[in-house]
């Protein structure tokens, strides 16, 4: 039965492998070609965008190619993506550098050229939720039978992370030697070391009524289809928060698009749902207090040394399904609350930044806004 379920995957695998061999025979490798690829978005963004811009600015001899197509789980979407992967095989055969930020199927099923550098710039900072080989056998993780045919996260030559602290976890998740995982930083976090005056001007031009009030950002994790994502609802009482906090604060809500279906996303004088126009990095830069649960954006936000409040309303269920690399309650650098009254009290009595500073020092070896520069230089030094 398992083999039958895996049959489409196996067919696609050998189809791509065959084409890849043809491309290897027919085309030469371009020594200056760097391909950026992701299934997470239809356009380049986040870590890949920062590295691409660094290459454009300081290494103009590098020819860049982009492979961005969001995976659609419908039958048509899967067929369309299969043909997209044909392009990926061509660029794997002809590139000197191939850079990804997540799972990328074609990488795992072919045998790359010896001198092809396959770089993983993982999309999450730090290490919290288990992924990759750390999730084998779990409901949302790969099965051992799948791994026999598709050795996920295989063939990476280098991965870049935020600190030495997380190397063992990435080594486990990628099934990769620790010495090939380098703690040079996360490219997108360079943004937090920039001057944000123009950002503030633009934001308050869009939302003039918010000027003079402190910004609370609620940004929960994207739980994925395995965790009843479509049934998500804001887990605290916004009306009560408005009554207690409106004079001094405003609440911004940032949800993944898949999470918005079950939410009555109507703006008020106190709460605003930010659906477009601002990246999560921009919103974090504007934020005075972050409320989250299991989203690793709190690693990014710790760079700013501003208060973080954790509202993991389904913690025990989430632990059973997803699991963590650390004991959640001991890791988080801020108060944990489970109801609206406690949340309001935590906001009114914000802790000092000592705990967050310690957390930041633990998970970011470099704190200079030059991660992209270091990574680019390291990639091209080989």
C-alpha angles and dihedrals in degrees: 000000000000090000090052091052090048095047096095090050092049092049092050090046095056092040089057094042091053093050091046091056090051091051091049090054097043103040136047125228116258106225092207099044120115119182123199115201139177140154091203096082144012091235137039116271146142117018094358092051092052093050092045091053091048090053092048093049101042108017105042091163089072112095110214127211125186128213109180122154125144113230113244113201094212119104092253090047092053092048091048091049091051089061089046088057089057087065089048090056091052092052092045088056095048105034130091092202128031117187126193137170102203144003111334116183102203092058092060100049102047131068104239126216111271093244096047112113111213108194125196116204097178113215096230127069121223121001122277117126115049117247142164116015089356088072101049109141095016121120093257097032131089120277121234090244090055091050091055088064100029114032095200118217089014124144098032109145094190139008125191124214139173101253148356086254093075100040095097091054095048089046089055094043094048095035084231134142112265092230090065092058110083125196097216096129143261114288097217092056089068085081092071091064093058130098107265101192094109090048091053092048092052094045095051089045087058093041107027093163091065096061113117095024127098117248123237113191121201109198114162125189122270100247097192130223092299092067103053091263095171090059094057117135131177101271098212137057107263092184091058091047090051091052092051103035111024098105094059106020144045125200123226118192120203116186133173108254091248090057096055098076096081096041127091094225100192117145120231134180087274108032129049128183110217107206102158144355097062132066119224089251090056092048091049090051090055095044126104097183127021123207115192143138119209101343111126090221086096087073089057092044092052088071088072091051093224126141121284125194120194121216105180096167093170098037100138093047091046092050091054093050104035110013128198138244090229134036098268098215092052096043104051115097098217145039120304116218133180105190139042096252092054090046092055091047090052091052093048091048101039115185122239119261098251094101092046092049090054090048091050092051090049097052103033116056091181123044103176108096092247102106094117092050092052094047094048091050092048094049093051094044091074 
